[in-house]
Amino acid sequence: MMKPELIEQHIAAMTTASTNLLRQMEKEGLRYRVSVHPEDTGTLHVHVDALTPELTRRIERCLSGTGMQVAVQERQ
Protein backbone atom coordinates (compact mmCIF):
# COMPACT_ATOMS: atom_id res chain seq x y z
CA MET A 1 0.00 0.00 0.00
CA MET A 2 1.34 3.39 -0.99
CA LYS A 3 1.62 6.06 1.69
CA PRO A 4 -1.00 8.83 1.29
CA GLU A 5 1.60 11.55 0.73
CA LEU A 6 3.24 9.46 -2.00
CA ILE A 7 -0.08 8.93 -3.77
CA GLU A 8 -0.44 12.67 -4.37
CA GLN A 9 3.15 12.91 -5.63
CA HIS A 10 2.66 9.89 -7.90
CA ILE A 11 -0.53 11.36 -9.40
CA ALA A 12 1.17 14.71 -10.04
CA ALA A 13 4.22 13.05 -11.61
CA MET A 14 2.21 10.76 -13.90
CA THR A 15 -0.07 13.61 -14.99
CA THR A 16 2.92 15.79 -15.83
CA ALA A 17 4.75 12.97 -17.62
CA SER A 18 1.75 12.02 -19.74
CA THR A 19 1.08 15.65 -20.64
CA ASN A 20 4.69 15.99 -21.80
CA LEU A 21 4.45 12.78 -23.84
CA LEU A 22 1.20 13.89 -25.51
CA ARG A 23 2.46 17.41 -26.30
CA GLN A 24 3.09 16.74 -30.01
CA MET A 25 -0.39 15.26 -30.45
CA GLU A 26 -1.84 18.29 -28.67
CA LYS A 27 -0.05 20.54 -31.18
CA GLU A 28 -1.76 18.49 -33.89
CA GLY A 29 -5.16 19.30 -32.37
CA LEU A 30 -5.72 16.59 -29.74
CA ARG A 31 -8.05 17.80 -26.99
CA TYR A 32 -7.93 15.65 -23.87
CA ARG A 33 -7.87 15.43 -20.09
CA VAL A 34 -5.64 13.06 -18.11
CA SER A 35 -6.46 11.76 -14.65
CA VAL A 36 -5.11 9.24 -12.16
CA HIS A 37 -7.47 8.22 -9.37
CA PRO A 38 -6.19 7.73 -5.80
CA GLU A 39 -7.99 4.39 -5.54
CA ASP A 40 -6.33 3.13 -8.76
CA THR A 41 -2.89 4.70 -9.10
CA GLY A 42 -1.85 2.09 -11.67
CA THR A 43 -4.17 3.37 -14.41
CA LEU A 44 -3.78 6.53 -16.45
CA HIS A 45 -7.21 7.67 -17.68
CA VAL A 46 -7.16 9.72 -20.89
CA HIS A 47 -10.47 11.36 -21.85
CA VAL A 48 -10.41 12.54 -25.47
CA ASP A 49 -12.66 14.76 -27.60
CA ALA A 50 -13.61 13.21 -30.98
CA LEU A 51 -11.92 9.90 -30.20
CA THR A 52 -11.21 7.57 -33.11
CA PRO A 53 -9.61 4.10 -33.20
CA GLU A 54 -6.45 5.64 -34.74
CA LEU A 55 -6.21 8.23 -31.94
CA THR A 56 -6.66 5.48 -29.36
CA ARG A 57 -3.78 3.49 -30.88
CA ARG A 58 -1.52 6.55 -31.05
CA ILE A 59 -2.22 7.54 -27.44
CA GLU A 60 -1.67 3.99 -26.18
CA ARG A 61 1.59 3.74 -28.15
CA CYS A 62 2.74 7.15 -26.90
CA LEU A 63 2.08 6.30 -23.25
CA SER A 64 3.16 2.65 -23.36
CA GLY A 65 6.49 3.31 -21.62
CA THR A 66 5.03 4.92 -18.50
CA GLY A 67 4.57 1.66 -16.61
CA MET A 68 0.88 2.46 -16.19
CA GLN A 69 -2.22 0.87 -17.63
CA VAL A 70 -3.71 3.30 -20.14
CA ALA A 71 -7.50 3.68 -20.35
CA VAL A 72 -8.53 5.84 -23.31
CA GLN A 73 -12.15 6.90 -23.70
CA GLU A 74 -14.34 9.55 -25.30
CA ARG A 75 -14.65 12.66 -23.14
CA GLN A 76 -18.21 13.34 -22.02
C-alpha positions, 0 to 999 in steps of 0.5 A, spaced: 500 500 500 502 506 498 503 512 503 498 517 502 503 523 501 506 518 496 499 517 492 499 525 491 506 525 488 505 519 484 498 522 481 502 529 479 508 526 476 504 521 472 499 527 470 505 531 468 509 525 464 503 524 460 502 531 458 509 531 456 508 525 452 502 527 448 504 534 447 506 533 439 499 530 439 496 536 442 499 541 437 496 536 432 489 538 435 488 533 440 483 535 446 484 531 452 484 530 459 488 526 463 487 523 470 489 518 475 485 516 481 487 515 488 484 508 488 487 506 482 494 509 481 496 504 476 491 506 471 492 513 467 485 515 464 485 519 458 479 522 456 479 525 449 474 529 444 472 526 438 476 519 439 477 515 433 480 508 433 487 511 430 487 516 436 486 510 441 492 506 438 496 513 437 495 515 445 496 507 447 503 507 443 505 514 446 504 512 453 506 505 453 512 506 456 510 509 462 509 503 466 501 504 467 495 501 464 492 506 459 485 507 459 482 511 453 475 513 452 471 519 449 470 525 453 463 526 455 
